[in-house]
């Protein structure tokens, strides 16, 4: 079954990217990982995760 989640909370993004909370927030602060705020909740769009993974792949090349 496909994962059709559109917005991920930081702990979900941590699990998907296998990165620590501090690294996720550093990437958000630096602008490398896009996020949105809904109230007090920081959410990361699925498209932003895909873009970030593509960025890491380009940097590794």
N, C-alpha and C positions, 0 to 999 in steps of 0.2 A: 504494500500500500504506500502510495506517495505521500510525502510530508508536504501539506499545503499551507503550513503556517506562514503568515505574512510578516508578523512582527515578533521578535524574540526579546525576552527580558535578558538582562546581563548574565544571570546564571546559565540560561539556555545557550547564549552565545559562547560563554566560557566552555561549555561542554562540546558544542559543535566545533569550535576552533581549537580546543584543547589548550587554552591559555588561561593564565591566572586573572583574577579580577583586576589587579593593578595594571597588568599589561593591556587588558581590554580598555580600561579607562584612559591609559596613556595614549593608545591608538586613537581613541575618540578625541581627546584633547588636541592631539597633533593634526587631526583632520584626515587621517588615513582610513578611519572607519567611521562612516556616517551613522548618526543616530537621531532620534526625535524624542521629545519629552511629552508625555501625556500626564498632566498633573505633576506628581512627584516621581513618576516612573520613567526611567530611561529605557527606550525601546530601540532595537536595531532591526531595520527592515531586512527581509530576506535578500533583496537585491543588493543591499550594502554588504552583506556577508559574501555574496558571490563576487562583487567587485573587489573586496579586500583579498579574497583568495586569489583572484586573477592578478592583482597587484603583487602579491607575494611570489607567484609563479614567474611574472615578468622580471622581478628583481633577482630571482634565482638563476635566470638564464644568462 
